[in-house]
């Protein structure tokens, strides 16, 4: 069985060090940390990109920014650079209204996942990435453009699937 290749979108790094109080935020933080534990255990081959790095660099809390960047090295997360093809595909996602035009980086996260043939993206961006509307529209664009389907999952779905081995099948 091959190890699934997973793209970590910016929210995965951000929520690893989530400071907001409240049960929901703390649950999401715990889920993110469990996904990172699975990465450390060799269950997933992790990737991120220049798009995520740009967003990490924009974090105003310097201490949090540096901690998030250290996760990339600590967990052996491989880095994907920007590409013209990912930019083209991201533009198609926006054109097809899979993602709002105001969020081109969110489209780029998904596009770089598809262009590099990764298995899925993990995100806590429920507003633009990890939502049924986006998933369906991205699936249609990818099929039309001859890219394999890319799973778009919330951390909880990755954990559920890991328990049932659904993602690995």
C-alpha positions as CSV (number, residue, x, y, z in Angstrom):
1,X,0.0,0.0,0.0
2,X,1.3,3.4,-0.9
3,X,1.5,6.2,1.6
4,X,-1.0,9.0,0.8
5,X,0.5,12.3,-0.2
6,X,-1.2,15.1,1.6
7,X,-1.1,18.8,1.2
8,X,-1.3,20.9,4.4
9,X,-3.1,24.2,3.8
10,X,-2.2,27.2,6.0
11,X,-4.9,26.7,8.6
12,X,-3.3,23.4,9.6
13,X,-0.2,25.3,10.8
14,X,-2.2,28.1,12.3
15,X,-4.5,25.9,14.3
16,X,-1.5,23.8,15.6
17,X,-0.8,26.9,17.8
18,X,-4.4,28.1,18.2
19,X,-4.8,30.5,21.2
20,X,-8.5,31.2,21.1
21,X,-10.5,29.8,23.9
22,X,-13.6,27.8,23.6
23,X,-14.4,24.2,23.2
24,X,-14.7,24.2,19.4
25,X,-11.3,25.9,18.9
26,X,-9.7,23.5,21.2
27,X,-11.3,20.5,19.5
28,X,-10.0,21.7,16.2
29,X,-6.5,22.3,17.6
30,X,-6.5,18.7,19.0
31,X,-7.6,17.3,15.6
32,X,-4.8,19.2,13.8
33,X,-2.3,17.9,16.3
34,X,-3.5,14.3,15.7
35,X,-3.1,14.7,12.0
36,X,0.5,15.9,12.6
37,X,1.0,12.8,14.9
38,X,-0.1,10.6,11.9
39,X,2.4,12.4,9.7
40,X,5.2,11.8,12.3
41,X,4.1,8.1,12.4
42,X,4.7,7.9,8.7
43,X,1.0,7.5,7.8
44,X,1.1,10.4,5.3
45,X,3.7,12.0,3.1
46,X,3.2,15.7,3.8
47,X,3.5,18.7,1.5
48,X,2.9,22.4,1.6
49,X,3.7,25.2,-0.7
50,X,5.0,28.7,-1.4
51,X,1.4,29.8,-1.2
52,X,1.1,28.6,2.4
53,X,4.5,30.1,3.2
54,X,3.4,33.5,2.0
55,X,0.4,33.3,4.3
56,X,2.6,32.1,7.2
57,X,4.9,35.1,6.6
58,X,1.9,37.4,6.9
59,X,1.1,36.2,10.5
60,X,1.5,39.3,12.7
61,X,2.4,37.3,15.8
62,X,6.1,36.9,15.3
63,X,6.5,34.0,17.9
64,X,3.6,32.1,16.3
65,X,4.9,32.7,12.8
66,X,8.3,31.2,13.7
67,X,6.7,28.2,15.4
68,X,4.5,27.6,12.4
69,X,7.4,27.7,10.1
70,X,9.4,25.3,12.3
71,X,6.6,22.7,11.9
72,X,7.7,22.3,8.2
73,X,11.1,21.2,9.2
74,X,10.1,19.3,12.3
75,X,7.6,17.1,10.4
76,X,9.6,16.7,7.2
77,X,7.0,18.6,5.2
78,X,8.1,18.9,1.6
79,X,7.8,22.2,-0.2
80,X,6.1,22.8,-3.5
81,X,7.0,25.9,-5.4
82,X,4.6,28.0,-7.4
83,X,4.0,27.1,-11.0
84,X,2.3,28.5,-14.1
85,X,0.1,25.4,-14.4
86,X,-1.1,25.7,-10.7
87,X,-1.8,29.4,-11.4
88,X,-3.8,28.5,-14.6
89,X,-5.8,25.8,-12.7
90,X,-6.5,28.2,-9.8
91,X,-7.8,30.7,-12.2
92,X,-10.1,28.1,-13.7
93,X,-11.4,27.3,-10.2
94,X,-12.3,31.0,-9.8
95,X,-13.8,31.3,-13.3
96,X,-16.0,28.2,-12.5
97,X,-16.9,29.8,-9.1
98,X,-15.5,27.0,-7.1
99,X,-13.9,29.6,-5.0
100,X,-14.5,33.4,-4.7
101,X,-12.4,35.6,-6.8
102,X,-11.3,37.5,-3.7
103,X,-9.4,34.4,-2.5
104,X,-7.0,33.4,-5.2
105,X,-4.6,31.8,-2.7
106,X,-7.2,29.4,-1.5
107,X,-7.7,28.3,-5.2
108,X,-3.9,28.0,-5.5
109,X,-3.7,25.6,-2.5
110,X,-6.1,23.3,-4.2
111,X,-4.5,23.7,-7.7
112,X,-1.0,23.0,-6.5
113,X,-2.4,19.8,-4.9
114,X,-3.9,18.7,-8.2
115,X,-1.0,19.7,-10.4
116,X,1.5,17.8,-8.3
117,X,-0.8,14.7,-8.2
118,X,-1.2,14.7,-4.4
119,X,-4.0,12.6,-2.9
120,X,-5.7,15.1,-0.8
121,X,-5.6,18.5,0.9
122,X,-6.4,19.0,4.6
123,X,-7.9,22.3,5.6
124,X,-9.8,24.1,8.3
125,X,-10.9,26.8,5.8
126,X,-14.6,26.0,6.0
127,X,-15.5,29.2,4.2
128,X,-13.7,28.6,0.9
129,X,-11.9,25.2,0.7
130,X,-13.4,22.5,2.9
131,X,-17.0,22.9,1.8
132,X,-19.3,20.8,-0.5
133,X,-19.7,23.5,-3.1
134,X,-15.9,23.9,-3.6
135,X,-15.4,20.1,-3.6
136,X,-17.9,19.5,-6.4
137,X,-16.8,22.4,-8.6
138,X,-13.1,21.4,-8.2
139,X,-14.0,17.8,-9.1
140,X,-15.6,19.0,-12.3
141,X,-12.8,21.3,-13.3
142,X,-10.2,18.7,-12.6
143,X,-12.0,16.0,-14.6
144,X,-12.4,18.4,-17.5
145,X,-8.7,19.4,-17.3
146,X,-7.5,15.7,-17.0
147,X,-6.4,15.9,-13.4
148,X,-7.2,13.2,-11.0
149,X,-9.7,13.9,-8.3
150,X,-8.3,15.6,-5.2
151,X,-9.8,14.9,-1.9
152,X,-10.6,18.0,0.2
153,X,-10.9,17.0,3.9
154,X,-11.3,18.5,7.3
155,X,-8.9,17.1,9.9
156,X,-11.8,15.3,11.6
157,X,-12.5,13.5,8.3
158,X,-8.8,12.5,7.9
159,X,-8.9,11.1,11.5
160,X,-12.2,9.2,10.9
161,X,-10.8,7.8,7.6
162,X,-7.6,6.8,9.3
163,X,-9.6,4.8,11.9
164,X,-11.6,3.1,9.1
165,X,-8.8,3.1,6.5
166,X,-11.1,4.8,4.0
167,X,-8.6,7.3,2.6
168,X,-6.0,4.5,2.0
169,X,-8.3,2.5,-0.2
